[in-house]
Amino acid sequence: MTSGATVWLTGLPSAGKTTIAYELAGRLRAEGHRVEVLDGDEIREFISAGLGFSREDRHTNVQRIGYVAELLARNGVKALVPVIAPYTDSRDAVRKRHETNGTPYVEVHVATPVEVCSERDVKGLYAKQAAGELTGLTGVDDPYESPPRRTCASSRSTRACRSPRRRCTRCSPRRDWHDDRRTRDRGDGDSVRAVAPGRAGVRGGAHRP
């Protein structure tokens, strides 16, 4: 049986997280790995139904996803998680759960610039926010706490990594990737909430979990 691990892709809405996750899943399956993609929209519908978009509900949603991911990874599945998870403490709690159980965990920051994300605007969220049709768009009027840049590290050691990112297999737990492709990112189901028509929006673009 192949060993499991969780790969959490965090980043703004329309950053390309879901596109990357499904591309990676296909390649891993072709190599014989057991893989599951924990899609944020599906999680919101079936596991986190009833949760809103307050900081507390967002944290709860991320912890539920983290629990499922760790359970899968602990049992030999590669769990790919393309979910915004905008708050550092939420992501750190997920990481701690994996470390406590000795389960491999990698956090990937899909650091696509907000200007590119707002141009893609796959689900029309940026346009709706600018028009005042929704509020709480992560990175615009709701915070996104980017993972800190640091040397590649694991639970066992911290060291500078001089390998090209695409080839480095020891970088953990955080990596920064920039996806500047035009993608079909389906979103992660944790981005915004609607507001009454006529409410002024905040200019700019970004995302919320």
N, C-alpha and C positions, 0 to 999 in steps of 0.2 A: 504494500500500500504506500502511495506517495505521501510525503509529509505535508501537513497543512500550514497555512499562514493567512493572516489578514493583511490586505493592502487597502488602506483608506485614502481615497483621493479627495482632498479638500480644495476648494476654490470657489470663485464667484459663479453665479448663474450664467450659463452659456459659455463657461470656460473651456468645455470639452471633456469634462470628467467622465460622463457616461459613454461618450464615443470611445475614449481611451480604454475604459473598463471592458467594453464589449469586444474591442479589437484584441486586447490582451487575453480575454477569456477564450477567444477563438484559437489563438496561438497556443495557449497552455493546454487546451483540450486536444489539439492536434499532437501534442507531445505526450499525451496519455495522463494528464493531470485531471483530478476531479475539481470542478470549478463551479462556483455559484456567484452571480452578481446580485447584490442586495440593492435593488432599485428603490430610490427614495420615494417615488410616486406610489409604488406598490406597498411599501412599508406604511406610508401614511394612510392608505386605504384599508389595509388588513390588520396591521399590528398596532399602529398609533392612531387609529380612528378616534375622533373625539378630542384629540389634542389640538391646541391652537398654536399661535406663533409668539407667545410671550417668551421671555428668556427661560422661565422655568419649564414651559412645555417643550421648548426646543431642546433643552438639556435632557429632559426625560426621553424625548424621541431618539436622541443620539445614544443615550445609555441603552435603550432597548435594542437598537441596531447593533451596538457594540457587543451586547450579550449574545445575540444570535450569531454574529460574526465569529466571536471567540469560540462558541460552542461548535460551529462548523469546522473552524480551523483546528481545534483540539482533536477533532475526529478525522483528520486527514484531508480536509477540503480547502482549496484556495478560495478564500472569501474576498471578493473585490467589492469595495464600498464607495461608489461615487456620490457622496453626500456632502453638502457644504460644511456642516458642523462648524458654525462661525466662531464659537467661543473656545478659547484656549483651555479653560478648566474642564470643559466637556470632553475635548479630545484627550487631555491628559488623564482623565478618569478612565477612558476606554483603554489607553495605553497601559495604565496601571493594572487593570483587570487582566490583560494579556500577560504582563510581566509576572504577576502573582501566580498565574497558572503555567508559566513557562511556555507560553504560546507565541510563536514568531509574529511580529507586528511591524509593518512599515507604513509610515505616513508620507504621502506624496502631496506636495503643494503644486497644483496645476495653476501656475502663476500667470495666466493669460491677462494682459492689461484690460482694465475696465472699458477702455475705448473700443477694443476689439469685441469684447463681450456684448457691449451695447449695440454694436453694428450687427452682430449675429442675431441677437434678441430672438432666439428660437421660439420662445413661448409668448413673445410680445410683452414681457414684463416691464422692460425698460420704458417702452412707449406708453404703457398704461400708467406707470408711475409718474412720468413726465406730464401726462394729461390729468393727473389727479384722481385717477380711477382706482388706485390702490396705494396702500402705505405699507411700510415695513420691508422695503426691498433691501436685502442684505447688501451692505456696502454703500448704500445711498442714504436712506434714512433709518437704517438699522445697522449696528456695527458688524464688521467682519474683522476678527483678530487674526492677522496673518501669522503663520508659524514663523518663529525667529530663524534667521539665517545662522547656521553654525556648521562646524565641521561634521562630516559624516560620522555617525556614532551608533553604537549598539549598547545593549545592557552590560556587555562585558568590557567594552573599551571605547575610548573616544580618540580619534586620530584624524589627521588630515587625509583626505582622499584625493589622489592625483590621477585617478582613472577617469576617462571620459564618462560622463553621466550615463550615456546609453549602454556602456559596457560594464559599469560598476555593479557588481552583485553583492557587495558587502555594505553598501550605504544604508544605514538604518539608525534611528527610526524615522528620520525626516529627509525628504528630497524636494527640490524645487524643479518643476518642469514647466516649460513655457510652450503652450500649444497655440500656434498662430494660424492653424489651418481653418478653413471654413468647415464647420462640423454640423452634425445633426443632433447635437446634444439635446436629449429629451427633458433635461431638467432633473431635479432631485426631489421634487415634491415637498420642499420645505423652504420656499422662497418668499412668499408674500401673503398679504391678506387684502381683500377688497375693501374699499371705503365708499362712502356715499358720493354720488356724482357731484361735481363742482368743487370738491376739495382740492386745494392747491397742491401740486406735487413738488418734489425737490428736484432741481435740475442736476443732471449728471447721470451716472450709471454705475451699478454694482449689484451685489446680491445679498440675500439674507437666507439663513438656513431653513 
